[in-house]
């Protein structure tokens, strides 16, 4: 019987590096052209917020897109406080929609949006005990879309628990990314490098091959 080659967990760093690079570029562009962007959207703040929330929800439901590079733009337009509020709302809403799709329509629909193998890989880390606090932890370190679909497909978790663990879990990431998105680009690069160094042990520990 032929052995299947074991996947290198550090390959999961590649999309993180890509997203981080786009995020830093987004910060640079928005800080360089802040006034021009504000003049362009002046008078359309509500429409801009609706579009921003829609982009977050779409990025969660239709993986593997991400709305993270839009955070610096939101900071330049609406400030840190409102970016945290709006982003938290958007990520929570998107997560609820992904959970609802998985719970109502099952894997037949979900597989059109995201790899079922990825979902199964992360499902094995969902415990039967101390579920509430561990789900908050998973929400912080696991992609929002994958965890949302996994919980909808493979668990009987209640909507109440799902909502509160999602809301609490996305806040730390939202606050962190928002503040990072507001600092000068050279600090961004330093934060990016430190973040990669810190996340490597998490990826290795959290990878399915360690089961």
C-alpha positions in Angstrom: 0.0 0.0 0.0 1.4 3.3 -1.1 1.9 5.9 1.7 0.4 9.3 1.2 3.1 12.0 1.6 2.6 14.0 4.7 1.8 17.6 4.1 4.2 20.1 5.5 2.3 22.3 8.0 4.4 25.3 7.2 2.8 25.4 3.8 -0.1 27.0 5.6 2.1 30.0 6.1 2.0 30.9 2.4 -1.6 32.3 2.3 -0.9 34.1 5.5 2.2 35.7 4.0 0.3 36.7 0.9 -2.6 38.2 2.9 -0.1 40.0 5.2 1.7 41.5 2.2 -1.5 42.7 0.7 -2.5 44.2 4.0 0.8 46.1 4.4 0.4 47.4 0.8 -3.2 48.4 1.5 -1.9 50.4 4.6 0.7 52.1 2.5 -1.7 53.1 -0.3 -4.5 54.3 2.1 -2.0 56.4 4.1 -0.6 57.9 1.0 -3.9 58.8 -0.5 -6.1 59.3 2.5 -7.4 62.7 1.5 -8.2 61.6 -2.1 -10.1 58.5 -0.8 -12.1 60.7 1.7 -13.0 63.1 -1.1 -14.1 60.3 -3.3 -16.4 58.8 -0.8 -17.6 62.0 0.8 -21.4 62.0 1.2 -21.6 58.2 0.6 -20.5 57.1 4.1 -23.6 54.9 4.7 -23.2 53.3 1.2 -19.5 52.7 1.9 -20.3 51.0 5.2 -22.9 48.8 3.6 -20.4 47.8 0.9 -17.7 47.1 3.5 -20.0 44.9 5.5 -21.2 43.1 2.3 -17.5 42.5 1.3 -16.8 40.9 4.7 -19.8 38.7 4.6 -19.0 37.6 1.0 -15.4 36.9 1.9 -16.5 34.6 4.7 -19.3 32.8 2.8 -17.4 32.5 -0.5 -14.0 31.3 0.6 -11.1 31.7 0.1 -11.5 35.4 -0.4 -10.5 37.7 2.4 -11.6 41.2 3.5 -8.7 41.8 5.7 -6.9 44.2 3.3 -9.9 46.5 3.4 -9.4 47.2 7.1 -6.8 50.0 6.6 -9.2 51.6 4.1 -11.9 51.5 6.7 -9.6 53.0 9.4 -8.7 55.9 7.1 -12.4 56.6 6.3 -14.2 56.0 9.6 -11.5 55.8 12.3 -10.4 53.0 14.7 -13.5 52.9 16.8 -16.1 52.5 14.0 -13.8 50.1 12.1 -13.8 47.8 15.1 -17.6 48.1 15.5 -18.4 47.6 11.8 -15.8 44.8 11.3 -17.0 42.9 14.3 -20.6 43.2 13.1 -19.6 42.1 9.6 -17.5 39.1 10.7 -20.2 38.0 13.1 -22.9 38.3 10.5 -20.8 36.5 7.9 -20.1 33.7 10.3 -23.7 33.3 11.2 -24.6 33.1 7.5 -21.9 30.4 6.8 -23.2 28.5 9.9 -26.8 28.7 8.7 -25.9 27.6 5.1 -24.0 24.5 6.5 -26.7 23.7 9.0 -29.6 24.0 6.6 -28.2 22.8 3.3 -25.4 20.4 4.3 -22.1 19.5 2.5 -23.7 19.5 -0.9 -23.9 23.3 -0.9 -20.9 24.0 1.3 -18.4 22.2 -0.9 -19.2 24.7 -3.6 -17.7 27.4 -1.4 -14.9 25.7 0.5 -12.9 22.4 0.5 -14.6 19.8 2.7 -11.2 18.4 3.5 -10.2 21.6 5.1 -13.4 21.6 7.2 -12.8 18.0 8.3 -9.2 18.8 9.3 -10.4 21.5 11.7 -13.4 19.7 13.0 -11.2 17.2 14.8 -10.1 20.0 17.1 -13.6 20.8 18.4 -13.9 19.2 21.9 -17.0 17.8 23.5 -16.2 19.4 26.9 -15.5 23.0 27.8 -16.8 23.8 24.3 -17.7 27.5 24.9 -14.2 28.7 25.9 -12.4 26.5 23.5 -14.5 27.7 20.6 -13.6 31.3 21.5 -9.9 30.2 21.3 -10.5 28.5 18.0 -12.3 31.5 16.6 -9.2 33.6 17.3 -6.7 31.3 15.7 -8.8 29.6 13.0 -10.1 31.1 9.7 -13.6 32.4 10.3 -15.1 30.6 7.2 -13.6 27.2 7.9 -14.7 27.1 11.6 -18.2 28.4 10.8 -18.8 25.7 8.2 -17.3 23.0 10.4 -19.5 23.9 13.3 -22.6 24.0 11.1 -21.9 20.7 9.4 -20.6 18.4 12.1 -21.9 19.7 15.5 -25.3 20.2 17.1 -24.1 23.4 18.8 -27.0 25.8 19.6 -27.4 29.1 17.8 -27.0 30.9 21.1 -23.6 29.4 22.0 -22.5 29.8 18.4 -23.4 33.5 18.3 -21.7 34.4 21.6 -18.5 32.4 21.0 -18.3 34.0 17.5 -18.9 37.6 18.8 -16.4 37.3 21.6 -13.9 35.4 19.5 -13.7 37.9 16.6 -13.2 40.9 18.8 -9.5 40.3 19.7 -8.6 39.8 16.0 -10.6 42.8 14.9 -9.1 45.1 17.5 -5.6 43.9 16.7 -5.9 44.2 12.9 -7.6 47.6 13.2 -4.8 49.0 15.4 -2.1 47.5 13.1 -3.9 49.1 10.2 -3.6 52.5 11.7 0.2 52.5 12.4 3.0 53.6 9.9 4.1 51.1 7.3 7.5 50.4 8.7 6.0 49.4 12.0 3.6 47.2 9.9 6.6 45.3 8.5 8.0 44.7 12.0 4.6 43.6 13.3 4.2 41.3 10.3 7.6 39.6 10.8 6.9 39.2 14.6 3.4 37.8 13.8 4.9 35.2 11.4 7.4 34.1 14.0 4.7 33.7 16.6 2.2 31.9 14.4 4.6 29.2 13.3 4.3 27.2 16.5 0.5 27.5 16.4 0.3 26.2 12.9 2.6 23.2 13.7 0.7 22.4 16.9 -2.7 22.8 15.3 -1.9 20.9 12.1 -3.8 17.6 11.6 -0.7 15.6 11.1 -0.1 15.9 14.9 -3.2 13.9 15.7 
